[in-house]
Amino acid sequence: MAFDLISVLNFVLNLAIILVGLMAYMKTKNFVPLYIGLAFVLFAITNLLTLLDMTEAMFYPIFVLRAMGYVTIIYTLYKMMAKSGKK
C-alpha cells in the first residue's frame, strides 16, 4: 500500500469538519452544521477505505456513500434556501 498524502489530508480535514460541525450544533442547536457533519462522516468513511486500499473491493459502497454525502449537502442547502424564502 502506497502512502497517499491527498487521501490522508482529506481524511484529517473531514474529521476536523465533523468535529466543528458537532461543536457548532451543540452551541447553536441548529441542525445545519449537524447535517454537514453527517455528510462529512460519509466522506471520511470513503477516505478511510481509500487509505486502507479497499477502493477496488468496495467500489459500489464507496460510490453510494459519496453520493449520499453529496445528497445530504444538497438537501441541507435546499432546506436553508427554502427556510430563508418564507420570510
C-alpha positions as CSV (number, residue, x, y, z in Angstrom):
1,M,0.0,0.0,0.0
2,A,1.5,3.3,-1.1
3,F,1.2,6.3,1.2
4,D,-1.3,8.7,-0.4
5,L,-0.9,12.2,1.1
6,I,-4.0,13.6,-0.5
7,S,-6.2,10.9,1.0
8,V,-4.6,11.4,4.4
9,L,-5.2,15.2,4.1
10,N,-8.8,14.6,3.0
11,F,-9.4,12.2,6.0
12,V,-7.9,14.6,8.5
13,L,-9.9,17.6,7.2
14,N,-13.1,15.5,7.2
15,L,-12.5,14.7,10.8
16,A,-12.0,18.4,11.6
17,I,-15.2,19.4,9.8
18,I,-17.1,16.7,11.6
19,L,-15.8,18.0,15.0
20,V,-16.5,21.6,14.2
21,G,-20.0,20.6,12.9
22,L,-20.7,18.8,16.2
23,M,-19.4,21.7,18.3
24,A,-21.5,24.2,16.3
25,Y,-24.6,22.1,16.7
26,M,-24.1,21.8,20.4
27,K,-23.6,25.5,20.8
28,T,-26.5,26.7,18.5
29,K,-28.9,23.7,18.4
30,N,-29.1,24.5,14.6
31,F,-29.3,21.3,12.6
32,V,-27.4,22.6,9.6
33,P,-23.9,22.1,11.0
34,L,-25.0,18.6,12.2
35,Y,-26.2,17.6,8.7
36,I,-23.0,19.0,7.1
37,G,-21.0,17.0,9.7
38,L,-23.0,13.9,8.8
39,A,-22.2,14.3,5.1
40,F,-18.5,14.5,6.0
41,V,-18.8,11.4,8.1
42,L,-19.8,9.6,4.9
43,F,-16.8,11.2,3.1
44,A,-14.5,10.3,5.9
45,I,-15.6,6.6,5.6
46,T,-14.8,6.6,1.9
47,N,-11.4,8.2,2.5
48,L,-10.6,5.7,5.2
49,L,-11.5,2.9,2.7
50,T,-9.2,4.5,0.2
51,L,-6.4,4.7,2.8
52,L,-6.9,1.0,3.6
53,D,-6.5,0.3,-0.2
54,M,-10.0,-1.1,-0.4
55,T,-11.2,1.0,-3.4
56,E,-11.5,-1.9,-5.8
57,A,-13.2,-4.3,-3.5
58,M,-15.6,-1.6,-2.1
59,F,-16.2,0.4,-5.3
60,Y,-20.0,0.4,-5.2
61,P,-20.3,1.1,-1.4
62,I,-17.9,3.9,-1.8
63,F,-19.9,5.3,-4.7
64,V,-23.1,5.1,-2.7
65,L,-21.6,6.7,0.4
66,R,-20.1,9.6,-1.6
67,A,-23.4,10.1,-3.4
68,M,-25.3,10.1,-0.1
69,G,-22.8,12.7,1.3
70,Y,-23.4,15.0,-1.7
71,V,-27.2,14.5,-1.4
72,T,-27.0,15.4,2.3
73,I,-25.2,18.6,1.5
74,I,-27.7,19.4,-1.4
75,Y,-30.6,18.7,0.9
76,T,-29.2,20.9,3.7
77,L,-28.6,23.8,1.4
78,Y,-32.1,23.4,-0.2
79,K,-33.7,23.4,3.2
80,M,-31.8,26.5,4.2
81,M,-32.8,28.3,1.0
82,A,-36.4,27.3,1.4
83,K,-36.5,28.4,5.0
84,S,-35.0,31.8,4.2
85,G,-37.6,32.3,1.4
86,K,-40.5,32.0,3.8
87,K,-39.9,35.5,5.3
